[in-house]
């Protein structure tokens, strides 16, 4: 990458569906706008992807379409000029911006089996409400699954994730039952699957963090990952931060053990870093994003109607699009200029480090020095 080669991405993030079985009030889709042409005023207006009248078609709900995409991914290899193994895609994950991956359940389960047959690292990000026996059987061949819970009580879950409907409380119970069934199968089968969960700190939910952690611990979850709002609209105030920090300390004291861990993906007691501080998005050279329409996008925040697409990667065309002119144009300077306002802290941190690495390489011309710096940063963090 530093020497200008176009190599396969390390990871491909796939959005199998633009449909969702929940209605979370904080859906990130509210902050990823789509462009809509206003005929009356002859201008482009913006609307939230989650609430807009249009959405990307669920092309990847088709098993054949999904397997055609994945075939192109596993076939994409580039010889290593320094010898050793060929470069190839190492990992594939199924997730969603406004959609729940398991809304395209058949395609996802068949996709996991296909990727496992080809030795790829596989991940799934899901709310777990649609999980069933076939999904669990497929996940036993995957590397990790991350389940978004975000509440500690059925009433809160229903209020904030299913518009207050009473059936939302049943969904909360179903999620925990599905998680418990999965962890029991992992334990009895010897599967390498790691079952993780996430909880996003919001003013409406932060007080239930300990309850959620206790429920997930009892359900056999391996790691609880704590995050915070990245839109900037639902940040905790000082008192809420203090209460959350106290709950984190209690979780570490009461629940963390050899089978359960707590990770602060976003450090709750520190100022949130939402502003981009990089001039070139190099992380898009390491990951590819495919929307539910089967098109490739710069990252997982771009798949939306009229979003910035590189073109369709169906029918074995993954390599052609990744190495094509449209992506080269964006890499030449259109990112992050053409990106949505929302960008997660991981991309900010990663791009900051990659920018320093690129500067070292450009100034000294020594790849080993740049690699040594990267390793030193990773060791510290």
DOBA-424882 format. One record per residue (C-alpha): x, y, z. Coordinates in steps of 0.05 Angstrom, whole numbers, m for minus. Layout:
{pt {X; Y; Z}};
...
END
This chain:
{pt {0; 0; 0}};
{pt {56; 49; 18}};
{pt {92; 31; m46}};
{pt {31; 45; m89}};
{pt {10; m27; m102}};
{pt {m64; m42; m105}};
{pt {m72; m104; m61}};
{pt {m134; m141; m38}};
{pt {m167; m109; 23}};
{pt {m152; m143; 89}};
{pt {m227; m145; 106}};
{pt {m292; m139; 68}};
{pt {m353; m111; 106}};
{pt {m419; m135; 75}};
{pt {m488; m105; 88}};
{pt {m535; m163; 69}};
{pt {m598; m122; 80}};
{pt {m626; m52; 85}};
{pt {m686; m77; 124}};
{pt {m689; m82; 199}};
{pt {m733; m117; 250}};
{pt {m723; m62; 302}};
{pt {m733; 13; 304}};
{pt {m678; 40; 348}};
{pt {m687; 114; 364}};
{pt {m612; 125; 357}};
{pt {m603; 88; 291}};
{pt {m539; 112; 257}};
{pt {m580; 116; 193}};
{pt {m609; 181; 220}};
{pt {m540; 212; 211}};
{pt {m521; 183; 143}};
{pt {m559; 227; 93}};
{pt {m580; 208; 23}};
{pt {m584; 257; m35}};
{pt {m654; 269; m62}};
{pt {m668; 311; m124}};
{pt {m721; 364; m110}};
{pt {m756; 377; m177}};
{pt {m794; 438; m153}};
{pt {m732; 475; m131}};
{pt {m682; 441; m177}};
{pt {m633; 425; m122}};
{pt {m606; 367; m83}};
{pt {m633; 359; m13}};
{pt {m612; 311; 42}};
{pt {m654; 263; 81}};
{pt {m636; 211; 134}};
{pt {m623; 143; 104}};
{pt {m665; 108; 156}};
{pt {m727; 150; 145}};
{pt {m721; 166; 71}};
{pt {m774; 139; 24}};
{pt {m720; 102; m15}};
{pt {m671; 50; 7}};
{pt {m620; 5; m26}};
{pt {m650; m58; m56}};
{pt {m638; m122; m18}};
{pt {m602; m156; m76}};
{pt {m557; m195; m29}};
{pt {m617; m229; 3}};
{pt {m611; m276; m56}};
{pt {m567; m336; m39}};
{pt {m541; m338; m111}};
{pt {m523; m264; m109}};
{pt {m488; m271; m42}};
{pt {m448; m332; m64}};
{pt {m429; m298; m129}};
{pt {m401; m239; m90}};
{pt {m363; m285; m42}};
{pt {m335; m326; m99}};
{pt {m304; m262; m127}};
{pt {m275; m246; m59}};
{pt {m242; m314; m47}};
{pt {m215; m316; m119}};
{pt {m180; m249; m112}};
{pt {m106; m261; m99}};
{pt {m43; m222; m117}};
{pt {27; m253; m118}};
{pt {74; m228; m63}};
{pt {133; m195; m98}};
{pt {176; m209; m37}};
{pt {159; m283; m37}};
{pt {115; m319; 12}};
{pt {40; m327; 10}};
{pt {m2; m290; m40}};
{pt {m41; m229; m16}};
{pt {m115; m243; m8}};
{pt {m176; m221; 32}};
{pt {m166; m248; 103}};
{pt {m233; m232; 136}};
{pt {m306; m220; 118}};
{pt {m359; m192; 165}};
{pt {m434; m184; 158}};
{pt {m463; m121; 189}};
{pt {m511; m64; 173}};
{pt {m517; 11; 171}};
{pt {m593; 14; 175}};
{pt {m607; m60; 163}};
{pt {m603; m123; 205}};
{pt {m560; m176; 170}};
{pt {m605; m233; 191}};
{pt {m663; m201; 153}};
{pt {m627; m237; 95}};
{pt {m618; m299; 138}};
{pt {m613; m352; 83}};
{pt {m559; m313; 45}};
{pt {m519; m300; 108}};
{pt {m520; m371; 133}};
{pt {m500; m399; 65}};
{pt {m447; m345; 60}};
{pt {m416; m364; 127}};
{pt {m412; m437; 107}};
{pt {m380; m418; 40}};
{pt {m328; m373; 73}};
{pt {m312; m425; 126}};
{pt {m300; m476; 71}};
{pt {m248; m427; 42}};
{pt {m213; m414; 108}};
{pt {m233; m341; 118}};
{pt {m242; m306; 185}};
{pt {m317; m291; 192}};
{pt {m355; m243; 236}};
{pt {m428; m224; 246}};
{pt {m457; m161; 277}};
{pt {m530; m173; 295}};
{pt {m586; m155; 344}};
{pt {m595; m232; 350}};
{pt {m671; m228; 352}};
{pt {m678; m268; 286}};
{pt {m627; m321; 305}};
{pt {m650; m393; 297}};
{pt {m621; m463; 293}};
{pt {m593; m454; 223}};
{pt {m560; m389; 241}};
{pt {m528; m420; 303}};
{pt {m503; m479; 263}};
{pt {m469; m432; 214}};
{pt {m440; m388; 269}};
{pt {m406; m448; 300}};
{pt {m359; m444; 239}};
{pt {m347; m368; 247}};
{pt {m295; m330; 287}};
{pt {m338; m281; 325}};
{pt {m408; m253; 333}};
{pt {m425; m186; 365}};
{pt {m495; m176; 392}};
{pt {m522; m106; 404}};
{pt {m564; m104; 468}};
{pt {m561; m31; 491}};
{pt {m611; m40; 549}};
{pt {m615; m77; 614}};
{pt {m690; m85; 621}};
{pt {m746; m108; 574}};
{pt {m785; m43; 584}};
{pt {m727; 1; 563}};
{pt {m710; m44; 505}};
{pt {m782; m40; 479}};
{pt {m786; 35; 489}};
{pt {m721; 53; 454}};
{pt {m714; m3; 404}};
{pt {m785; m20; 383}};
{pt {m824; 45; 390}};
{pt {m853; 26; 458}};
{pt {m893; m33; 433}};
{pt {m906; m87; 485}};
{pt {m879; m139; 436}};
{pt {m811; m105; 444}};
{pt {m806; m135; 514}};
{pt {m813; m204; 485}};
{pt {m759; m187; 435}};
{pt {m711; m171; 493}};
{pt {m724; m239; 524}};
{pt {m717; m273; 457}};
{pt {m649; m241; 445}};
{pt {m622; m266; 512}};
{pt {m651; m335; 501}};
{pt {m619; m338; 432}};
{pt {m552; m316; 461}};
{pt {m557; m369; 515}};
{pt {m573; m423; 465}};
{pt {m514; m402; 422}};
{pt {m463; m401; 479}};
{pt {m487; m470; 502}};
{pt {m475; m498; 433}};
{pt {m407; m465; 430}};
{pt {m388; m498; 496}};
{pt {m412; m567; 477}};
{pt {m385; m567; 405}};
{pt {m315; m539; 417}};
{pt {m329; m485; 366}};
{pt {m277; m429; 361}};
{pt {m333; m377; 359}};
{pt {m326; m318; 407}};
{pt {m393; m290; 429}};
{pt {m388; m215; 445}};
{pt {m440; m162; 459}};
{pt {m442; m87; 456}};
{pt {m476; m32; 497}};
{pt {m478; 40; 473}};
{pt {m479; 92; 527}};
{pt {m539; 138; 519}};
{pt {m573; 184; 569}};
{pt {m635; 139; 566}};
{pt {m597; 73; 578}};
{pt {m532; 86; 615}};
{pt {m564; 71; 683}};
{pt {m578; m1; 662}};
{pt {m507; m18; 643}};
{pt {m495; m63; 703}};
{pt {m561; m99; 693}};
{pt {m543; m112; 620}};
{pt {m474; m137; 639}};
{pt {m502; m184; 691}};
{pt {m553; m212; 641}};
{pt {m500; m222; 587}};
{pt {m451; m253; 637}};
{pt {m506; m303; 657}};
{pt {m520; m318; 584}};
{pt {m448; m338; 572}};
{pt {m423; m278; 532}};
{pt {m347; m273; 530}};
{pt {m337; m198; 523}};
{pt {m380; m136; 533}};
{pt {m358; m78; 490}};
{pt {m376; m8; 513}};
{pt {m387; 48; 462}};
{pt {m414; 118; 462}};
{pt {m456; 159; 414}};
{pt {m414; 181; 355}};
{pt {m465; 228; 324}};
{pt {m455; 278; 381}};
{pt {m531; 283; 393}};
{pt {m536; 237; 453}};
{pt {m474; 248; 495}};
{pt {m475; 236; 570}};
{pt {m472; 296; 617}};
{pt {m422; 299; 674}};
{pt {m468; 265; 725}};
{pt {m485; 209; 676}};
{pt {m412; 199; 661}};
{pt {m397; 193; 735}};
{pt {m453; 143; 745}};
{pt {m429; 102; 685}};
{pt {m358; 101; 710}};
{pt {m382; 76; 778}};
{pt {m421; 20; 743}};
{pt {m360; 1; 702}};
{pt {m320; m5; 766}};
{pt {m374; m48; 797}};
{pt {m376; m94; 735}};
{pt {m300; m103; 738}};
{pt {m305; m119; 812}};
{pt {m366; m166; 810}};
{pt {m370; m197; 741}};
{pt {m304; m196; 704}};
{pt {m269; m263; 709}};
{pt {m233; m314; 666}};
{pt {m296; m324; 624}};
{pt {m322; m252; 620}};
{pt {m287; m187; 602}};
{pt {m305; m114; 594}};
{pt {m274; m71; 540}};
{pt {m283; 5; 534}};
{pt {m280; 13; 459}};
{pt {m295; 87; 472}};
{pt {m268; 110; 539}};
{pt {m328; 137; 576}};
{pt {m291; 185; 622}};
{pt {m251; 218; 566}};
{pt {m273; 272; 516}};
{pt {m303; 241; 454}};
{pt {m262; 249; 390}};
{pt {m312; 259; 334}};
{pt {m274; 309; 290}};
{pt {m234; 282; 232}};
{pt {m161; 299; 238}};
{pt {m134; 266; 176}};
{pt {m129; 289; 104}};
{pt {m130; 223; 68}};
{pt {m172; 162; 86}};
{pt {m121; 105; 82}};
{pt {m164; 56; 121}};
{pt {m205; 48; 57}};
{pt {m144; 14; 26}};
{pt {m149; m40; 80}};
{pt {m224; m52; 80}};
{pt {m278; m55; 28}};
{pt {m353; m45; 39}};
{pt {m409; m77; m1}};
{pt {m480; m52; 5}};
{pt {m544; m93; 2}};
{pt {m549; m74; m72}};
{pt {m484; m112; m87}};
{pt {m444; m49; m101}};
{pt {m377; m30; m70}};
{pt {m372; 34; m29}};
{pt {m313; 71; 3}};
{pt {m332; 47; 73}};
{pt {m390; 20; 114}};
{pt {m419; 90; 124}};
{pt {m430; 102; 49}};
{pt {m480; 49; 25}};
{pt {m545; 88; 14}};
{pt {m587; 111; m45}};
{pt {m546; 158; m89}};
{pt {m485; 143; m46}};
{pt {m414; 143; m73}};
{pt {m409; 75; m106}};
{pt {m351; 44; m144}};
{pt {m398; m3; m181}};
{pt {m428; m72; m176}};
{pt {m384; m129; m150}};
{pt {m434; m184; m166}};
{pt {m418; m241; m214}};
{pt {m345; m246; m196}};
{pt {m328; m173; m209}};
{pt {m298; m158; m141}};
{pt {m226; m152; m167}};
{pt {m246; m110; m227}};
{pt {m282; m58; m184}};
{pt {m229; m57; m129}};
{pt {m174; m44; m180}};
{pt {m218; m1; m225}};
{pt {m218; 72; m246}};
{pt {m277; 94; m202}};
{pt {m242; 72; m138}};
{pt {m176; 102; m162}};
{pt {m211; 169; m171}};
{pt {m236; 169; m99}};
{pt {m168; 146; m73}};
{pt {m135; 205; m108}};
{pt {m166; 255; m60}};
{pt {m242; 251; m56}};
{pt {m239; 219; 13}};
{pt {m255; 242; 66}};
{pt {m281; 304; 28}};
{pt {m343; 266; 2}};
{pt {m356; 228; 67}};
{pt {m417; 234; 114}};
{pt {m407; 278; 174}};
{pt {m406; 217; 220}};
{pt {m341; 178; 226}};
{pt {m326; 130; 281}};
{pt {m268; 141; 329}};
{pt {m233; 77; 304}};
{pt {m226; 105; 234}};
{pt {m201; 171; 263}};
{pt {m148; 136; 305}};
{pt {m128; 87; 250}};
{pt {m122; 141; 197}};
{pt {m81; 184; 243}};
{pt {m32; 127; 253}};
{pt {m31; 109; 179}};
{pt {m17; 181; 161}};
{pt {44; 183; 206}};
{pt {68; 117; 177}};
{pt {60; 144; 106}};
{pt {99; 207; 125}};
{pt {156; 165; 153}};
{pt {159; 124; 90}};
{pt {157; 184; 44}};
{pt {211; 221; 83}};
{pt {258; 163; 95}};
{pt {240; 115; 40}};
{pt {249; 57; 88}};
{pt {191; 9; 94}};
{pt {222; m24; 155}};
{pt {222; 41; 194}};
{pt {148; 53; 179}};
{pt {131; m18; 199}};
{pt {171; m12; 264}};
{pt {132; 50; 283}};
{pt {66; 16; 270}};
{pt {86; m43; 313}};
{pt {108; 3; 370}};
{pt {40; 38; 369}};
{pt {2; m28; 369}};
{pt {43; m54; 428}};
{pt {27; 9; 468}};
{pt {m48; 4; 454}};
END
